[in-house]
Amino acid sequence: MEEHAQPPDPARLRDLAERGVYIGTSSWKYPGWIGTIYSGERYEYRGRFSEARFNRDCLEEYATRFSTVCVDAGYYRFPTEDYLQKLAAQVPNHFRFGFKVTDEITIKNFPNLTRFGNRAGQGNTRFLDGNLFTDAFLGPMESIREKVGVLMLEFSRFHTCDFEAGRQFVDAMDAFFEQVPKGWPLAVEIRNRNFLQTPYFEMLRRHGVAHVWNNWTQMPPVSEQMAIPESRTCDLLAARFLLTPGRLYKQAVEAFQPYSKTQAPDENARSAGRDIVKEILAKTRALTGFIFVNNRLEGHSPSTIDAMLNV
C-alpha cells in the first residue's frame, strides 16, 4: 500500500533531541527526497539540477530538519579529519552524528567482492584490531568529538567458518573493548540471531557498550529484541530500522528506488520506534537514544519517521 511522502515536523524532532531522543535517517544524499526534504532550486546550476552540488551541500539543508544522521561512508574507508570537519561545519551545534565503524575492523574474512581487490576471499588480519581502531578511526574523530552521538560496529552475518560458536565472537569482542579507549559512545550491531544470548549482553554491559536493535532480513524484528530485558546494556539506546525481516536488500532496492514515497508500510517497525521514544521519555535514569531509519525499510525513511512519531 503506497502512502504519500510526509516529512516529520522539524520542531518535534528538535524537541525530542533536547530530551535525549535523536531520530534521523541512514545517509542523506537522496534526490528522491526533493520536494519533501530538499528544495530542488537550491541545487540548480545554469537551470539544471547539479548532482555534484547536491551531494556536496544537501547535509546543511537536511540538518535544518533533523538532529542526527547515520554516516554510512565511514564503513567503506577510514574517515579523515578533513572529511569529518567538512561534515561538522554543515550542521548546527546540537546535531549529533552516528557513524558506522570502518569494515577493516569488523570483517573477519573478506567477501569475494571487487572492491576488496586481491584481498577478496582472504582472512582479515586486522579484524578487531584495537590499535588500528584507536589510531585510524577514533583519532580523526577527536576533531569533531562534541558532535559524535554513537559509533556503531556493524558485523555482517558470521558463518561457522568465521566462528564455530557465538562464545568465540563474544570473547573476541571482549578482548577488543579491553584495548580501546573508554568514554566513546560505542554500540554493536550483529546479524546472527543465535548470538542474542546472556554472554553477549553481559560482555557489552561490562564495557558500557550498547546493543543496536536492528531490523534486518534474518534477524528478529526490533520489537522482539527489545523484549529481551538484557538487551539494555547501558545508558545509550540505539536502533537501526534497515529492512523488514524476510525481505532481501536487493529486493528492497529494486522495489523502492528512487525512494520518493512509502511503498510497503511496516507497522511492526513503526510501533517499535514509538516504543523506543516512549521508553526514553519515561526514563527513570539518564538515557540517550539514537534511532536511524533506512529507505529500504518502507521506501521513504522521512515518512517512516513521521509515522513513528504520529501517535
N, C-alpha and C positions, 0 to 999 in steps of 0.2 A: 504494500500500500504506500503510494507516494504521498509526501507531505510537502507543502510549500516551505521554502527556506525561511527560517525565522531566527535572527541572531539574538543572543541573550542581552539583557539590559546591562550596559556598562556600569551604571550606578550600583546595581545589585551586586555585580562581580567585585567592584571596589569595596563595597561594604563587607562582603564576605572575606575578602583578603585581609581587611583590617581586623577581622575576628579570627584569623588563622586558617581560613579555608581558601586555598588557591585553586582555581579551576581554569584550565586552558586546553589547548589543542596539541596534537603531536605534529610538530612542524607548522609552518605558516605560509609557505610560498605556493599558494593555490590560486591561479587565475579564475578558477570556477567560483571563487568567493566574491568576485567583483559584482557589485550590486547589493551585496548583503553585508560584507565586512569591509570591502575596499571600494574606493571611488575610482572608476576607470580613468577619468580625465587626469587624475594625478600622475598617471604613468604613461601619458602620451608623449610622443616625441615627433614633431612635424606632422601632427594629426593622426598618428598611428600608435597603437599600443606597443610599448617597448618592454619586452620581456626582461632585458638586462636591467632597465631602470626599476622594474617591478621587483625583481629578485634582490636588488641592492637596497631598496628603500622601504619595502612594504612592512617591515617589522615595526617601524616607527608608527604607522597607522594602526597596525594590529594592537600595539601597546596602549592606544587610546581607549580600547575596549576591554582588553584582558589584562590580568595582573601576573600571568605566568604562561610559559610555553615550554614544551619539551624539545630540546635541540637534538635532533637525530644525527646531525652531521658529525658529532663527536664520536659516534660509533665507528665511523669508517676511517678516521685518521686522528692522530693526537692533535688537540687544538693548540694553536699558537696564541701568545699574548696579544698580538696584533688583531687576530680574528676575534678573540673574546672581547677586547676593548671596543672594537667597532660594533659588536652586538650591544654591549652595555651602554654605549653612547646613544643608542636609538630608543632607549626605554627610560621611563621615569624612575625616581629613587625607590618607590615602593615595589617595583616589579621584581619578581624572583624567577630565575631560570631553573628548569630541570635539564640535566644533561645525562645522556647515555654514555657510559664509560666505553672507551675505545676497545674494539673487539680483539686487539692484540693481547689484551689482558684476559678476555673471557672465552676465547675459542680454544678448546683443548686439542682438536685436530682440524686442520684447515679443510673446508669442503672443496670439492672439485669445481671451483668457480674461477672464471677467467681473471677476476680482479686479484686473486692470490698468486698469479703467475706460477713460478716453479715451486712455490710452497704448497700448492694445491695437493691435497691428499696426504700431506706430511703432518707429523706431530708438531705442536707449537711449544717450543722450548721456553717461551715467555709466559705461558699460561699461569695466571695468578702470581705474577712476579711483583711482589710488594714494592721493591725498589724502583722498578720501571713505572709502576702506577704513581708512586710518590713523586718521582722526578719529572716524568713526561706528561702526566695528567694533572696531578694536584699542583705541581709547580706553576704552570701557566694560570691555573685557576686562582691562585693567590691574588692576581692582579684585579680580579672582579669579585673577590670573596663575599663582599657585602650584598651582592646580587645573586648569589648561589643559593637556591632553595633546596634542591635534592640532587644527589649524584647516584645514578642507578646502574648497577652491574646487571646487565641482561644476559642470561645464559640461554642459548638455544637448547633444544631437547637433546639430552645425552643418551647414548646407546650403551649397551653392555661393553662394547669395545673401549668406551671412554671411562666408565665406572661400572664395576661389577655390582656394586650396591650403593644405595644412597648415602650410607655412612661414610664412604670414601670421599664423596663430594663434601659432606659436612666437615670432615677432618681437614680437607684441603682449604676450605673457606676459613675455618678456624685459624689455621696457620697463617693465612693471608692477612686476616684482620689483626693478628698479633704484630705484623710487620709494619702496618700503615699508621700514619699519624692519627691521633684522636681529635675529635672536635668538628669533623666534617659531617654533614648530613647524608649518610650513606644508606642505600637500600638495595635489596637483592630481588631480582625477578627470575623465576625459574619456569621451565616448561615441562617438567616431569611431575605429574600429579602424585606419583608414589613417594616423592620427596617431602610432601606436606605432612610431616610427622614430628613428634616431640623433639628428637635430637636436632633437627634443622632449626626449629623455632627457638630452642634453648640456646643454641650456638649464637643466633642473631641477638637474643636478649643479653647474653654475656657481653657482647661487644657494642650494645646500644645501636644496632642496625635494624632498619625496618624491612619487613617483607612487603613486596609490591603485590597487592591483589591485582590479578590480571585476567582479562577476558582473552582467550586465545583458543585456537582450533581444538587442541587436545587437552586443554585444562578445564577443570570445573569452573563454572562461572564465578564472578566476583562474589555474588551473594552466598555461594557455598563456602568460599574461602573465608569470608567474613564470619561465617557461623562457627569457625574454629576459634575458640577463645584464645588459644596460644598464639594465633597469628598477629596479635597486637604485641609487638616485641619491644617497643619504646614509645617515646612521646611524639614520634613522627609517623604519620599515616600516609601511605601512598597507594594510588590505584591507577592502572592504565587499562582503558577500555579500547581494545585493539580490534578484535574480531568477535562475532557471535560464535560461541563454541559449536564446532561441527563445520563451520564454513572455512574453506581454504583461502589463504591470502590471494592467490591468483584469481580465484573466483570473484572475490570482492573487488579487486582492481578492475577486472573486465566489466563487472556489472555496474559499478558506481562512478567511474570516471565520467565527466571531469569534476565530480564532487560538488555539484551546484545545488543539489536538493536531497532531501531524505528519501530513500527508496525502500528501506527494509527496517521499519521501527523495531527496536529490541526493548520491549517493555521490562524485561528482567534486568537488563543493564541500567535502564533509566531509574528503576526503583532502587537498585543497589547504589547508584550515585546519590540519590536523595538520602538514603540511609547514612552514607558516609558524612554528608553535610550535617545531618541532624545529630549524629554522634559527636562531631567536633563542637557544634554549637551548644550541645548539652553537657559539655565536658565538666568533669569534677576536678581535673588537673590540667596543666598547660599542655595543649595539643596543637600541633600544626599539621595540616593535611594538604596533599597535592593530588589533584585528580586531572588526568590527561585523557582526552578523547580523540580517537583516530577517525579519519574519514571512512576507513574501511569497516567501521562498525555498522553504520547505517547509511552512509552516503554523503553526509554533510555534518561534520562534527560541531560547528557552532550551533546548529539547530538541535542536535542531540543535547548539548549543554543547556540550551534554553528549556528543553523538555525536562531535564533533570531538576531544574530549578522551579519549574512550574508546578507547584503543589497547592 
